[in-house]
Amino acid sequence: MTRVRFCKFLFLLCAALVTGGQTVHAVEYELREDGGEVFGAIERIQTRYEDTLIEIARRYSLGYEELLRVNPGVDPWLPGEGTSVLIPGKRLLPRRAL
């Protein structure tokens, strides 16, 4: 094996070990047919006893800070069973450059 091939192999092996062979998931959104710039939806969920805002943010592909700001007064570590949590799922696409 040449040195370059060995280095590539070693890099790929290390990358596989670091990621643990996990697959990456992405959220797909339906774009509006009228070309609108806003997509997604705002949801409200009820928490389970084991939920934290970090886990909910991860589940809905949101930032922790984002979820914390739209749910003032909700304990981020122990929101409690049945607490209503707002999921800010609406997104705004940037305008096209002219």
Secondary structure, DSSP 8 states (H G I E B T S, - for coil): --HHHHHHHHHHHHHHHHHTT-----------TT--SEES-EEEEE--TT--HHHHHHHTT--HHHHHHHSTTS-SS---TT-EEEEE--EE------
